[in-house]
């Protein structure tokens, strides 16, 4: 066989070999795509240490970093929601019983009356803030006015903390609105001369007069009615209780009960100094009448109303005011006989009328102190029973 024949035969064999194993050619063509020197093959699709994201070129986040990012995001969202939309509060005292119980946890809407922007800079939801820095009061428009009967959360006006939004939080029910005249006569609240009856859940002190001094009120029967406080002296025909009006209606029907009356606190020097304003002989049960300031209203300043309006002008509206003589006054150093109020004020009272420190003791609630409207009990804890009050969970506040 000639050399040319040998070459042709060799080429034929190579063609046959390629036709039997076509992937061999592909391997040659893909040779440029093979890992370069220093690359390490990966196991399956799992990236090995040092691999980078194909899009960003950054190494993937570790588990700790992922948890940290999620935590930071949750905190930021919580701050935004609690600052602008809703806030959470817990009832610490019995001043609103039986409407709101100690251990109730509340959703408070800031949208109803409009969100109030922060007035200080510091650690959110604490009393720690920069004392030299204060922001002016600003409130976004809300979709509701403050109404009589609203359960409102506000910063306590009598607190000594300078920054308004860092003052202690109170919750009370609004009884008097701007521009109204409020008076309490024998425990009954009158607004512009019209009586306001106790609403369901409101309670106060009553005296139960028995026909027989030997008869004893059954503690279990009273407990079933929700009567929590009883002063019962053996041999006495009068028992002092704290109860709602509906509970009193049941007690009146008992055969050995002669009558049930509101327990009226008599005037005394102690109350005379505790009430707002002091020195007028007011008591929690007989109070006023007092005129509630309204934004834009102008009053004539006199010796009679000076004790009532001085705190409003100086503490809540930021002016210097002084009485310089009989019916003679200066405001910001200028002689004045009248004053125009710059914001609305409200008169707030607790539902537990005889166990509540409210506007009868420290005065009006300025609008710039209002935080929001309590709308829902989302959880309730009975500390005595060490159990949740399941019947109160997610109940709306009336």
LUMKEZA-552449 format. One record per residue: x, y, z of N, C-alpha, C in turn; residue in three letters. Coordinates in steps of 0.001 Angstrom, whole numbers, plus 524288, in hexadecimal, padded with zeros to 5 digits. Layout:
! LUMKEZA-552449
XYZXYZXYZALA;...
END
This chain:
! LUMKEZA-552449
803637FB5C8000080000800008000080380804CB80000UNK;8020A808807FC878053280D3E7FC1D80453810BE800BEUNK;807CE814B4801378075681864805938025981B8A80533UNK;800CA81D0D8008D7FBF0820177FFFB7F73F81CE180198UNK;7F770817AD800307F31581453801E07F2F2813E1807CFUNK;7F77F813A280A337F7A38134880FEE7F54E8182181278UNK;7F66E81CA6810497F443821808127F7EE56821A2811ECUNK;7EC748200580D3B7E6C181FFB80C867E42A81C498105EUNK;7E684817CC811457E449813F6814F27E44B8162181A76UNK;7E860818F581BE27E8AA81B3B8212A7E47381F62821F0UNK;7E38C822A381DCC7DF6F8269C81E3B7DA0B8241981EADUNK;7D94381FD981BC47D43281D2981C187D33781B1A82185UNK;7D73D818CB823F87D69E816A0829417D55581AEC82D33UNK;7D7C981F8582C857D6B9823D7830217D111825AF82F9AUNK;7CF20825D682A957C9AE82777829C87C5E6823A382C4DUNK;7C72781E8582BC47C3D681A9182E2D7C3E281B0783418UNK;7C88381C22836417C8E681CA683BFA7C5BA8215883DE6UNK;7C5CC825BB83AEF7C2D482A5983C967BCFA8297783C34UNK;7BB6682670838367B5CD8256C8379C7B3D3821E283BF6UNK;7B72A81E6383DF97B59681AF58424B7B59C81DDB84785UNK;7B8BC822118485F7B939824EE84D617B90E82ACC84C43UNK;7B44882D0A84B407B3ED83290849C37B5498364784E2DUNK;7B4BE834C28532D7B5C0838518579E7BB6E839CF85805UNK;7BECD836B8855887C463837D1855EE7C5B683D0785368UNK;7C30183E1B84F027C3E28431D84C767C1E78479D84FB1UNK;7BD7C8469A8524F7BB4184AC08559C7BEE184BFD85A12UNK;7C180847DE85C267C51C848C3860757C98084C5085EB5UNK;7CB4B84BA6859E37CF6C84EFF857F47CD96854938576EUNK;7C89E855058553B7C69885A4A854797C5C285D188599FUNK;7C44185A3B85DC97C32385C96862E47C7F385D098663FUNK;7CC5B85BED864007D11785BF28672A7D2208614C8698AUNK;7D09F8657D866947D17886ABB8689C7CDF386C0D86D2FUNK;7C9C38690886E167C62886A0E872637C77F8670787745UNK;7CBB5864018772D7CD21860F487BB87CF3C8648387FF2UNK;7CEEE862EC885097D0F586626889567D6AB8676C8887CUNK;7D7D686C56889B07DD4286DF4889287E05586C3488DE2UNK;7E54B86D1588D937E8B786B6E891D57E74C86E54896D6UNK;7E68686B9A89AFA7E51D86DF78A0057DF6186D658A14DUNK;7DBFD86C5789D3F7D66886B9189E5D7D59D8664E8A0EAUNK;7D17E8663C8A44B7D02A861598A6E17CACD85FA08A51BUNK;7CA3B85AB08A3C97C516858DF8A2087C149858F48A696UNK;7BC4B85A488A56F7B84285A668A9897B5518554A8A98DUNK;7B2F8854508ADE47B01084F728AE8A7AA5C850888AD6BUNK;7A85284EA08A9357A2F784FB48A7B27A26D8557C8A672UNK;79E27857EF8A85079D3085D798A77779EB1860BB8AC2AUNK;7A0D685E5A8B02A7A2268611A8B4F97A72B8642C8B44EUNK;7A6C0869508B5DC7AB7386C878B5777AF2586B5D8B9F6UNK;7B42586B6C8B8A07B7F986A7D8BCB77B9A586FA68BF05UNK;7BC7D86F708C3527BE58874168C60C7C194877678C251UNK;7C04887C688C2347C31187FFA8BEC67C0298810B8B9C0UNK;7BC0B87DDC8B85F7B8E487EF48B3C37B62C884318B471UNK;7B4F8886DD8B0407B27988BF38B0797AD7B88BD78AD40UNK;7A9EE88F578AEAA7A50B88FB98ABC77A62C891428A62FUNK;7A3D088EA88A2507A4F988FDC89CD67A3318954E89B58UNK;79F628978B89E1F79D5A89CB589CB97A0548A10389F77UNK;7A0DA8A0918A4B37A33A8A4CB8A7A87A90D8A42D8A86FUNK;7AB0089F7B8A7DD7B07D89E988A8CA7B1E689E968AE88UNK;7ADF489E788B20C7AEF389E8B8B7AB7AE35899168B9E4UNK;7B0F7897DD8BE207B038892B98C0827AAD5892588C2FAUNK;7A86188DBF8C31D7A32888D278C56C7A34588E518CB4AUNK;79EB2890298CD6079E4C891758D2F279E0B88C828D640UNK;7A07988CD98DACF7A014888888DE6D79AF3888AB8E15FUNK;799E38848A8E458794FC8842A8E73F794718889D8EB29UNK;798A6889E48EDF97985B88E158F1E57970A8934D8EF5AUNK;799858945B8EAD579879899498E819792CE8997A8E642UNK;790C28952A8E47178B518950B8E2B878798896258E741UNK;78895893C98EBD47854F894C28F06D785C889A6D8F234UNK;78A7889C948F20178B4F8A2008F3A4788648A5C18F010UNK;788AA8A4CA8EAF1785DB8A81A8E74277FF68A7D98E82BUNK;77DFD8A3328E9347785F8A2958EA33776C38A5708EF2EUNK;77A1F8A5308F331778EF8A7D48F81D778DB8ADBC8F76AUNK;77CB48AFC98F4B077CEE8B5718F3B97782C8B7388F0A1UNK;776B48B43B8ECB6772108B5968E99376D288B59A8ECF7UNK;76C9D8B1AE8F05C768018B1648F3C3767C28B6038F782UNK;76C498B7938F9A776C748BC008FD4676AF38C10C8FA7BUNK;76CF08C1C98F5C176BAF8C6828F2C7765D78C6BE8F195UNK;763A38C2618EFEB75E018C2348EED175ADC8C3558F3C2UNK;75C798C1028F828759B48C1E18FD13759D88C7A38FE98UNK;75E6D8CA1F8FE0D75EE98CFA48FF6675B608D3058FBFDUNK;75B378D1DB8F6FA757EA8D4E78F3717522B8D43B8F4D3UNK;7508D8CF528F5B774B108CE458F6E7749778D0B98FC1CUNK;74CC08D0129002874B5F8D2239055274BCF8D80D90593UNK;74EF28DA5B9023974F6D8E00E9022E74B088E2A28FF25UNK;7496B8E0468FAD8745CA8E2DC8F753740408E0B18F759UNK;73F838DBC18F8B273A678D9578F7E6737D68D7648FCF2UNK;73A458D3B58FF7F738058D1529042C73C338D0EB90863UNK;73A678D0BF90D4273E098CFC59118B73B8F8CBE591548UNK;73EBA8C9B8918BB73CFF8C5B591C6473DBA8C7AC921F5UNK;739CD8C6CC9253973A198C88592AA2737BD8C45892E2BUNK;7395F8C48B9331C737498C0F09370F734B68C41A93B63UNK;7304F8C22C93D6972D878C4C7941A8730268C34F946D3UNK;7328C8C71D949A77355D8C5CA94E777322C8C69995375UNK;72DEB8C9B39533B72AFA8CB0C957F87252D8CA0995717UNK;722148C9D995B5471C808C8B895AC47191D8CD85959C3UNK;71B548D1DC95809718458D6B095780714218D66A9533CUNK;714698D28194FC1710868D20994B9470D038CD4494C3EUNK;70D628CA9D950A6709F98C6119516F704528C7DC95240UNK;700978C4BA95071701088BF8B94E2B7015F8BF8F94832UNK;701F38C407945D77025D8C43A94023707808C1E693E4BUNK;70BBB8C398940A0710F58C19693F737135F8BF9894477UNK;715978BAF29443E7178B8B85B948E571D7C8B8D49493BUNK;71F728B88794DFC7251F8B85194EB6727308B37194BE8UNK;72B1E8B42B9489E72D338AFC89459872B188AF8394017UNK;727928B32393E9B725CF8B3609392872A208B5BC935C3UNK;72AE18B3819312972E9D8B58F92D5A72B838B7C2928BEUNK;72CA88BCA39275B7294D8BF84923C372C0B8C0DB91EA5UNK;728FA8C0C791A6D72A718C35E9159A728628C8F1915D4UNK;72BC28CCBA914DF72A398D23D914ED72B2D8D48490F83UNK;727098D67B90D277276D8D8AF907E87294C8DE5490821UNK;72D628DF7E9053872F2D8E4E2904B572CC78E7888FFF0UNK;72A1A8E46D8FCB3727DE8E6888F7EB722B78E9558F8D8UNK;71FCB8E7C78FCF571AA18EA1A8FDDB71AF78F0098FE6AUNK;71E588F1D4901DE71EC68F770902DB723488F9EE8FFCFUNK;7261E8F6CC8FCD772AA28F8AD8F9EF72FAA8F7778FCCDUNK;733898F59E8F9E6738928F4308FC3373B828F90B8FDFBUNK;73D4D8F8F0902CB740938FD22904E3746448FBB9903FFUNK;7491C8FF219015474E9A8FE179006A751B58FE8890585UNK;756258FBCA905DB759528FC1090AA475AD2901B690BEDUNK;75AD6902E9910FF75C209082C912CA76169908519158BUNK;76412903DE915AB769459038E9180376C698FF7591518UNK;771818FF5591619774FB8FB8C91397777938F849917D4UNK;776EA8F32891766779328EFAE91B4A7782B8EA0C919E7UNK;778B78E6A091DBD777AD8E11191CF0771CF8E03F91CDEUNK;76FAD8DE12918AB76A088DD7C91844767B38DA4E91CC4UNK;763198DBFF91E9075FF88D9479227C762B58D8E9927C6UNK;766318DC98928CF768B58DCFC92DEC768888E2AF92FA3UNK;76A5E8E3B69346776AAD8E9139365A770088EB8493552UNK;7734D8E8D5932487788A8EABE93119778528EE1492C29UNK;779BF8F31192C97779A18F68D9281D77D728FB04928F8UNK;77E838FDEC924C2781F6902759251377EE29071492738UNK;78023908AC92BE677CF690C8792E9A77D4A911FA92C32UNK;7816D913289294A781DE9185D9270577F5C918EC921ACUNK;77D15914AF91FAB77AFD914C591A5B7752B9138D91A7EUNK;771F7917269188976C59916569184076A539180D912EDUNK;7668391526910EA7641A9166690BEE75EB1918B590CD6UNK;75CFF91C2E90956757C291E78909FD7537991A6B90932UNK;74F0291B6590B8B74A8E917D990B1B74859917FB90593UNK;747A79134D903517450B912DD8FE45741F190DCA8FE37UNK;73D1990E1F8FC68739BE9097F8FC127376B909338F68FUNK;737EE904A08F41A73570903CB8EF1372F7F903B78EFC1UNK;72C9B9050F8EBBA726E3904C78EC2C725158FF318ED4AUNK;7214F8FE9D8F0BC71EFE8F9898F1DD719C58F9068EF2BUNK;717498F4848EFCA712238F3C78ED6E70DC48F40F8F179UNK;70F168F5A38F64E70B1D8F6018FA6770CA48FA438FE44UNK;708BD8FCF390050709919008C904A3709848FD80909C1UNK;70B5B8FFEE90DE870AE68FD96913177053D8FE3F914E2UNK;702C08F9E5916266FD458FA05917B76FCB38F8D291D8DUNK;6F8628FAAB91FB46F7308F94A9251D6F6658F3629257FUNK;6F8D18F10C929646F86A8EB6992A126FCEE8E864927C2UNK;7004C8EAF3924B1704E78E8429228F708B48E6EA926F5UNK;70AD58E22B926C270F1D8E0AD92A42714308E2639279DUNK;716C08E64E929E271B208E8ED92751720288E82192A6CUNK;7245E8E6E4927A9729948E6A5929FA72C3A8EBE99290DUNK;72E968EE1292D2A731268F32192CBE735CA8F35493075UNK;739348F72292F8C73D848F81B9332873B778FB39937C7UNK;73CCD8F97F93C7A73AC38FBE39413C73C8D9019594193UNK;738E9905509417773A7A90AD69415F73D7990CA094636UNK;73C7F90A2294AAD73EFB90BE094F847446D909AA95050UNK;746409066694CB074B7E9042594D2A74F999087C94CC7UNK;753D5907F394FC3757F390BE894FD375BDB90B5E94B5DUNK;75B679073B9483475EE490695943B675DDE90AF893FD3UNK;7620890D5193DD37617B911E193A5E75F2B910559351FUNK;7615290C45932AE75F6F90AA092D8275A089082F92E07UNK;7564090A5592B3D750D69089092BC67504B902D292A68UNK;752B49012592614751F68FBC292455754EB8F7C89279EUNK;757F68F99892B7A75AB08F5FB92F02757F38F5B89344EUNK;753B08F88B934E9750DE8F860939D874DDF8F33C93A6CUNK;74C9D8F20493F35749FC8ED1A94063744CF8ECB293D6DUNK;743858E7F493BBC73EA88E714938EF73A2D8E5EC93CBBUNK;735CA8E87893BCB730FB8E77C93EAC72CCB8E5D993AC4UNK;728DE8E30793CB67243A8E2089399771F7A8E35F93CE5UNK;71C1D8E6A793ACC717468E83E93D67713098E8C493941UNK;70E488E9BD93B1E709F28EA8993789708B98F0659373BUNK;707FC8F24B93282706E18F7D1931BB7012F8F8E593347UNK;700888FC82937036FB4E8FDFE938C06F9DC9038093710UNK;6FD9C90714936E56FC8790C6D935676FFA190E079309DUNK;6FD0A910BC92CF46FF72912519280C700A5918279281AUNK;703EC919F8924747055A91F849244E7008592308923F0UNK;70088927349271F6FC4592AFC927056F7A39299792A6DUNK;6F7AA9250392CEF6F33F92366930316F41392501935E7UNK;6EFCA92500938C56EFE4925F693E676EED1920CE9412CUNK;6F27A91F24944726F1E691A17947266F13E91AFA94CFAUNK;6EDDB917BE94F436ECE7917F3954E96EB9B91275956D4UNK;6ED389113495B926EBCC90C4295E136E88790D8B962DCUNK;6E3BF90B5E9630E6E04490C26967826DED1906D8969C4UNK;6E07B905E896E7D6DF57900E9971226E09C8FC4B96D8AUNK;6E53E8FC7396B526E7708F860967F06E5648F88196258UNK;6E13E8FB569612F6DF178FB8095BE46E1CF8FFDC958D4UNK;6E3E18FE839542F6E67890253950DA6E25E9053694DA3UNK;6E2BE90A6894DA76DF5090DAE94A816E2979109194672UNK;6E0CC9106E9418E6E34A9134693D506DF6F9176693B5FUNK;6E0EA91C4593C096DD759209D93A966D80291FDB93CE8UNK;6D7D891DDA941BC6D2F191D2D9448A6D032918049439DUNK;6D220914BA93FFF6CF9990FAF93ED16D26A90B4294199UNK;6CF82907EE944906D216903AA947666D4078FF70943ADUNK;6D8788FD1D945196DACC8F8D5942256DAB98F3F294593UNK;6D77B8F02C944276D6F48EB7B947576DBC48E800946D5UNK;6DC858E4A794AC56E0CB8E0E194A906DFEE8DD1694612UNK;6E40E8DC23943216E3D08D86293EDC6E5108D2E7940E8UNK;6E3848CED193E056E4D48C97D93FAE6EABA8C8EA9407FUNK;6EC2C8C689944D26F1A68C5CD9461E6F3C38C9EC949D0UNK;6F13C8CE7894A2D6F2EA8D27694DE26F1138D0F69535BUNK;6F4588D1F8957436F2E38D0A495C956F4568D50A9604CUNK;6F1CE8D503964E46F2BA8D8F5968DD6F1468D6B196E2EUNK;6F2048D9CC9723A6F0C78D8109778D6EAFA8D8ED978ADUNK;6E8B28D50697B5F6E3368D54097CE26E2B48D3B59829DUNK;6DEB28D5A0985396DD698D3DA98A886D8878D08998A3AUNK;6D8E88CBCC98C5E6D4778C82898C8B6D2328C85599206UNK;6CD448C9E79927A6CA8E8CA369978B6C7408C54D99839UNK;6C86F8C25C99C666C5C58BD6F99D5A6C1428BE339A123UNK;6BD378BB029A09F6B8D18BB3B9A4456BA348B8C59A980UNK;6BDEA8B52E9A9856BF8A8B27E9AE4E6C5778B2D09AEA8UNK;6C7978B5479B2BA6CD538B5AF9B3446D00F8B0719B374UNK;6CD318AC489B5036CFAB8A7289B5766D0738A48D9B02AUNK;6CDAC8A6549AC406CE368A40B9A7006D3878A5689A4B4UNK;6D5EC8A1969A2326DB0D8A24B99FD26DAB18A184999E9UNK;6DD278A4FD9970E6DD568A459991656E0C289FAB9900AUNK;6DEC389C5F98CB46E1A9897B098B326E63C89922987A6UNK;6EB148980D989586EF9389948985F86EF578968B980B1UNK;6ED68891A69809E6ED2D88ECF97BA66E92489139977FFUNK;6E4AD892E097A3F6E0A489559976FC6E29589A89974D5UNK;6E56889D7F978156E7878A275976426EBBE8A19B97228UNK;6EEDC89D85972D66F2F189C5B96F066F09189AFB969BEUNK;6EC368981E969D06E98B896C8964F36E7A189BA896219UNK;6E67189FCD965196E4A58A4B4962C86E9318A83396135UNK;6EDF38A67E962426F27A8A9A5960F26F3D38ADBC964FAUNK;6F19B8AD4D969BA6F2CB8B0FC96DEE6F7E98AF4C97076UNK;6FBE98B28196FE87010B8B0E7971BF702988B323976FFUNK;700438B787978A3701C58BA1197D856FD068BA799811AUNK;6FDB58B88C985E26F9648B880989A66FB868BA2E98EF5UNK;6F8E28BDD89916C6FA0B8BF4B996D56F5238BE1F999FCUNK;6F5668B9E099D0A6F0D08B7E999FC36F2218B7299A58BUNK;6F0228BA849A8E76F11A8BA299AE806ECBA8B7189B126UNK;6EE458B3569B46D6EA6C8B0239B7236E7268B39C9BACCUNK;6E2198B2E29BA796DE8D8B5E49BDCF6DCDC8BB0B9BB78UNK;6DF038BC799B6F96DD858C15D9B4776D96C8C0539B04DUNK;6D5DE8C4029AFAE6D1C98C36E9ABB86D3678C5BE9A679UNK;6D8168C7EC9A6136D9EE8CA619A13D6DEE48C7A499F62UNK;6DF038C64299A666E3888C3B5997FC6E5548C71699368UNK;6EA6E8C7D3992F66ECA88CACE98EA26EEB98C70898A85UNK;6ED0A8C7CD985A96EED48C474981646F08A8C7D897CC6UNK;6F3B28C5849794B6F5118C7F59744E6F2D58C47597014UNK;6EF3B8C68E96CFA6EC628C345969496EA7D8C676964A4UNK;6E9208C3A09607A6E6B08C61895BF16E0E78C6FC95D12UNK;6DE758CA23959E36D8E58CB4695AAE6D58E8C66F959CFUNK;6D7098C314956276D4078BE4B955356D4458BAA4959E9UNK;6D8D88BA5695C7A6D94A8B7209612F6D5F28B95A96599UNK;6D5C58BE839660D6D29F8C10596A2A6CCD38BFF496951UNK;6CB118BFC3964736C58E8BE97963626C41B8B93296572UNK;6C7B08B56F965176C6A68B02F967276C68B8B04D96D22UNK;6CA4B8B30A96F736CA918B343975356C5B38B5DC97770UNK;6C3A68B9C7974CE6BEE38BC6C976A36BA438B8AA97703UNK;6BA538B48D973C76B5E78B0E7973B76B6058ACFA97832UNK;6BA5C8ACA897B206BAAD8A8F997F786B70B8AAAF983D6UNK;6B45E8A6F3986366B01E8A819989EB6B1F18AB1398EBAUNK;6B6A18AA30990936B86D8ACAC995666BB8F8B1A999464UNK;6BB8A8B38098F6E6BE0E8B87A98E1F6B9E48BCBC98DFDUNK;6BA9B8C0A4991486B6D38C4ED991916B7868C8B698D00UNK;6BC5A8CA5998C156BD788CDDC987B36C3538CDD7986A0UNK;6C4C38CF90981E56CA3D8D020980576CAE28D5A697E21UNK;6CEBC8D87B980336CF948DDE797EA36D54F8DECD97D43UNK;6D6558E2A0979E06DBD38E400978EA6DE6B8E5E297DF3UNK;6E3408E43E97ECC6E6408E5F6983626E8D58EB289820FUNK;6E71A8EF54984A36E8F08F497983656ED2F8F62D98745UNK;6F1AD8F7D3985246F6028F9909886F6F4E98FF1498A65UNK;6F52D8FFF598F916F43590534991AB6F8E4908C9990B8UNK;6F7FB90DE8990886FC669118E98FE17001F9112E99483UNK;70530911A5993697091A911D29979770DFA9148C99590UNK;71167915FA9992871610918F4997B2719A5915DB9941CUNK;719B4910B6994C871D2690D779918571B8390DDC98BCFUNK;7168890D1098ABD714AB90D8398561715549130E98350UNK;7149C916E6986B1714E591C529850371A2B91D9C98294UNK;71E5391B1E984697238691C2098259725019187297DE5UNK;7225B9140597D8D723A69103297983720FE9114D97451UNK;71C80913E89745B7197D9149996F9671BC5918F196C34UNK;71A00919099674571BC391D139639C71737920AD9623FUNK;717E5925C7962FE71C2D92846965EE71B2E927D996BC7UNK;71F409283A96EEF71E90927A99749C71BEB92C7797704UNK;719ED92B9E97BBC717D19300097EBA7124F9319197D6AUNK;70F5E92E3897AB370A0192F9A9794A705F192C2F97BECUNK;707A4928C897F5D703F49256D9821B701E3920EC97EDAUNK;7048A91FB297A78702C691B5F977297041391620979AAUNK;7010391229978507022290CAB9798E701829098C97486UNK;703379049897467702549017A96FA66FC97900DC96E4EUNK;6F91B9013F972306F38A90058971466F06F9055897072UNK;6F295909B9971DF6F02290ECB970F16F4649128396F15UNK;6F4679134C969FD6F8D4915E6967806F6DA919E096384UNK;6F94991E719636A6F8159225595F7C6F36A925B8960DFUNK;6F1439286995CE66F22C927C29574A6F74E92A2995568UNK;6F98A927C49513A6FE40929CF94EBE6FD5292A2A948DDUNK;6FF5F92E479468A6FF0192F00940E0703CF92C9493E56UNK;702FB9292F93A797074492677937DD7091F929D093345UNK;70E2B92B3F933187101C92EB092EEB70FAA92C3692983UNK;70E8792F80925AF70E3C92DD192038711B69314B91CEAUNK;7140E92F0C918E97178E931F991579714A99368E912FAUNK;716ED93B389135A7149693FD791105710EC942CF9148DUNK;70F5594063918FC70BE99432991CA470EFE9474691FA5UNK;70CAD94BD39205A70F189500E9235370C14950DB92866UNK;70EE49510F92CB570C6B951DE931CC70E7C956E29343DUNK;70B5F9590D937B470D2195D6693AE470FAF95B3593FD2UNK;7147095CA7940D27174995AAB9455A7159A95DB394A2EUNK;7148295ABC94E57712D995D259533B7152D95A23957CBUNK;714B895C6295C6E7169B959A596115713C29547E961D0UNK;70EE7954369600F70BC894F81960D670DB294B0195D71UNK;70EE494C0D9587971077947C79550B716649473795486UNK;7195E94AB9956F571F0E94A8095690721579454595852UNK;71FB79431795CC9721FA93E0995E59720F4939B695A60UNK;71CC293A2D9575971B69936219538C71E85936B094E7DUNK;71F7F93B8594CCE721ED93C5B947B3727C793D4F94803UNK;729D393E6894C9672F6D93F8894CFC732BB93AF494B19UNK;731549363394CD17343F9318E94B29733E2930CB94547UNK;72F54931C99430872EA29313393D6473235934F093A78UNK;7324F939DF93C237355C93DD89395D73B3393CD7939D5UNK;73CFC93B7393E827429E93AFC93F6F744BF9359693E14UNK;7425D9317C940077449192C3993F7074368929E793A12UNK;73EA592AA09381473D16927F49334A73DB292B4F92E61UNK;73D9A9306F92EF573E00933C592A58743079370592A4DUNK;746509365792E4B74BA39384992E1674C6193E1A92EC9UNK;748A6940BB93143749399465C9323274A959474F937EBUNK;74CF694BC8938E174DA094D7D93E4A748DE950C193FC1UNK;746A194FBD9443B741EF95291945F0742559538894BC3UNK;7407C9580094D657410895987952DD73C7695D019547CUNK;73ACD95C3095941736D795FA395B94739C0963EF95E87UNK;73903968BD95CF173BEF96D1C95F34738C2970449631FUNK;733B696F219637B73058971EE9672372AC89700A96689UNK;72710972479696C72197970A8968E571FAB9715096344UNK;71E2F96CF8960ED71C4A96CE595B7C7201596F89957C0UNK;7251C96F1B958E97291F971639559572D2096D2D9544AUNK;72E4C96C8494F277318D9682894D7773524969DD94906UNK;73976967129488773CEF967C19440773DDC962759417EUNK;73E389626D93C4C73F8195DB7939487442795F0C935DCUNK;7486195C219368774D5195D33933D474F22962CA934D9UNK;74E3B96499939B574FFE969BE93B4D74C8D96E42939A1UNK;7484B96D19936D0744D197133934D973FB597115937E9UNK;73DBE9758D939CD738B59759793C92734679733D93929UNK;7312A96FE593B9172D1096D399389A7285496C6093C15UNK;723B496D01939CC71EDC96BC893C9871BB196795939D2UNK;71DF39656B9358D71B5F9612A932BD71F8495D7793093UNK;71DB8958DD92F01721599550292CCD71E6095185928FEUNK;720E7950329248F71EA594CB69209F7219494788920ABUNK;71EC294349921797213393E1E921EE7233593C4891CA3UNK;727AC9398F91CC072A5A937FF917FD72959932579166BUNK;726ED92F37919CF725AF929D591873720F49280491B96UNK;71EEC9237B91A2C71A659214791CE071C0C91E5A921C8UNK;7186591E0A925747194C91B4992A5E714A4917BE92B82UNK;715B1913AF92EAA711B190FCD92FD7711B390EA2935B7UNK;70D2A90CEA9379A70CAC90B6493D1570C0A9057A93D31UNK;70FCB902CD93FA770FFE8FD1193FA070EF18FAE89450FUNK;70C098F6939454E70AD08F40594A4970B608EE1F949B5UNK;70CBA8EB8994E0170D0D8E5DC94DFD707B38E36C94EA1UNK;7070A8DEB494C777020F8DBEA94D10701388DA0F9529FUNK;705688D946955897050C8D7DF95B0C705428DD0595E22UNK;700D48DFAC95E727009A8E52595FEB703208E6609652DUNK;702DE8E2D2968E9704FC8E3E896E1B70A738E1A596EDDUNK;70CCD8DFC996AA9712238DDD096AF4715108DF759660CUNK;714C38E48E964EA7171F8E6929602B7194A8EBFF9611FUNK;71E418ECAA95FC9720A98F1D995FE17202F8F41B95A64UNK;71CAC8F7E0959BF71B678F9C39548771B138FFB59546CUNK;7183A901DB950A3718129078794FF0715F490A6B954AAUNK;7130E907C1957F77113E90A5595CBB715C990BC59604EUNK;71A389090695FB771EB2909DF963287231490D059608AUNK;723DD90C6195B647285290F07958F5726DD912569543BUNK;721EB912C0952EA720599167394EEA71F5C9141894991UNK;71F779176F945A771DE0915FC9405F72228912F493D84UNK;72073910299395A7241190D6B935DF724A6910A5930E4UNK;72942912E792FE472A0F915D692B0472A3A9122492655UNK;728A79142E921D07288F910F691D1A72DFE90F1191BA0UNK;7320E9122691CB87374E9106A91B357395E90C0E91EB4UNK;7367490AA8922D4737DB906379262E735209012492484UNK;7314C9018A9210A72E308FCFD91F84731678F96F91BF5UNK;731918F46591D497347A8F08191A3C730E88EDC59165DUNK;72C778EBC991835728F68E900914AE7244E8E6BC91779UNK;721228E3FE9148C71C4D8E1AB9168471D108DBD89176BUNK;71BB98DA0A91C2771BFD8D47191D5B717668D1B591AB1UNK;7188C8CDBC91779714688CB5B9145F713A98C58B91569UNK;717BF8C2D6917567175A8BD24917A671AAA8BB0191C19UNK;718768B73391EFD71B7C8B426922C571D588AF3B91FEEUNK;7226A8AEE691ED7724578AA5891BF57262C8A5F491F8EUNK;7270A8A73192491728878A32D92855727388A52E92DCCUNK;726398A1989315E725088A31C936C27271889EE793A6EUNK;729DB8A0AB93E7D72C4689D0B9422C72A4589E1A947ACUNK;7281089A0D94A1D7264189A6594F7E72AB7898B59530EUNK;72D2D89C7A955AA731C589B49958E0730528980795DA2UNK;72B9F898BE95FBB72A05895AB964537293988FF0962E7UNK;7268D88F0295E97725938899A95CEB72A2788755959DFUNK;72DCE88AC39582D7324188928954F5730798866C95000UNK;72C5E8889E94DB372A308867E948EA7286E88AEE94562UNK;7284C88A0D940527260688E0193CD27202088E6493DAEUNK;71E05892F693CD07184E893A793CBA7168D892BC93714UNK;7155188DE8935D87144088C7A9306E70F8D88F6392E44UNK;70BC5890A2931A1707178935892FC870810898EF92E1BUNK;70C9889B1A92F7070DCB8A08592E0D711608A0F39294EUNK;7135B89C8F927727170689CBE923147145B89ED791E2EUNK;716DF8A29691BA57150B8A4FD916CD70F828A71D9174FUNK;70E908A9A891BC17096E8AC3091C9770A128B21091BB1UNK;706318B452919147064F8B9EA917F9704E18BD0D91CDCUNK;707398C1A191D41706628C507921D6701CC8C896920B4UNK;6FE0B8C8799242F6F9688CBCC9237D6FA4A8D118925E2UNK;
END
